[in-house]
């Protein structure tokens, strides 16, 4: 038996909380995972795991084995990196989490191209807008779009997300177009439940300002707010990646283009730098190269200005 491999499997089972999840991550069958654990227990002549229908738990011997296995695997990982044995073809499954809006707009297509480049890999993508617990949710990599990253996270910045204040021509047709940041306080502002719900922050040429806003509708998911804006419900801060095409077509109008909302970072967040599989490193490199500091979704030219806004600007 390859005892190093058995320890890797054992560590993955403990981390993932199940034989099936460990098998998916390692790219092997559940039967093979079970065999590795059985062989390790036979070699050590003791039970390491207590199995029930609901959960796995470590025995006292299992806890001691887990601590020492991690130390040994760290040493093996260091040796592999030194001698270059980690540069193998990426393989196995990665569980990735992201917001619904970013997942739909750009991440899913990027993952398809990643899988085409590395055909031995698989991705299980989980979309949602609630906070992610990497360990409890068994997530290998979370893609977060945020202004304030938890300092306890291990992360890599992949790109920058800029945003705009926008509205539909339908909404603007019967209201005075905002000419200053302060004017936003007199409009129906659709907001995110968990982010800058009552205060919007802006900058222009290094000058920062903020305004208190209010509205009759908020939501915890960006695509829901975007649909409300398209329906004429009010103003909203929306990421460039979600509204670039709508601004170009004229379905939405950018408000106060000289004032930009606070930019956000796009980060890849993961549990540990050690024991990072080749598939994870390859995916982080791929996404960083794909999105980059000046992402493709940022608008450059061709923004349509509807007559209602031209008249307001001329006045």
C-alpha positions, 0 to 999 in steps of 0.5 A: 500500500502507498501509505502517503496516498492513503494519508492524503485520502484520509486527510481529504475524507476528514476535511470533506466530511464524507467518503463520497465528497473525498472521492469526487475531489480526488477523482477516484471511486468511493470504493477506492477511498474506502480501500485506502482508509481500510488499508491505513487502519489495518497498517496502524492496527486501530480504528480511525473513523467512526461512521454513522448514517449522518456523519463521520467522526474521528476516534482518539487514534484518528485525531492523532493520526490526522495531526501527524498526517498533515505534518507529514503531507506538508513535508511531502508537499514541500519536497514535491515543490522543490523537485518539481513533481507538482507540475503534473497535469491538473486533474480531479474535481473542484467545487467552486462557489460564486454569486448568481450574477457573476456566475451567469455573466462570466464565470460559467463560460470561463469554466467551460474554457478551463475544462476544455484546456484541462480535460482531466478536470471537473467543476461543480459550480454552486451559485448563491448570494449567502455567505459561504463557509468553505469548510462546512460547504465543502467548497474548494474555491469561492469567487467573491466580488467585494470591497472588504475581504475578510482578512482571515481569508486566504485569497488571490485577487483575480480582477477589478469590478467597477460599477455604475448608477443606472436606470431605465429610460422609462423611469427617467422619462417622468423624473428629473435627471440627477445632476449631482450626487446629492440629487440621488437622495430624491430618487427611488434607489434600489439597494442590496440588502447586505451591501451599502443599503442606505449609503452610496460611496463615489469618487471623482478624480481622487475626491470621495463623497457619499450620499444617503439613499432610500427606496421601496425595494431591496434584494440580496441578489444582483440579478433581481435588482437588475430586472427591477431596474429594467422594469423602471423601478428606480436607480441602482448601482450595478456592476459593469459586467452585468450591464455593459451590453444594456448600456450600449443598447440603450436599454439602461442609462448611466447616471452621473458617469463622472462619479464612479461608485467604489470599485470592488475586487474579484477574489479567489478565496480558498482554505489553504495554500498548502496541499493545493492541487494542481487543478486549483493552481491552474484554475486560479492562474487561468481566471487571473489571466482571463479576467485581469486588472482591466477586465473585458467587461469594462465598457470603453465606447459605444454607450447609447445616450437616449433623447431624454438624457440628451435634453437634460444635459443640454438644459 
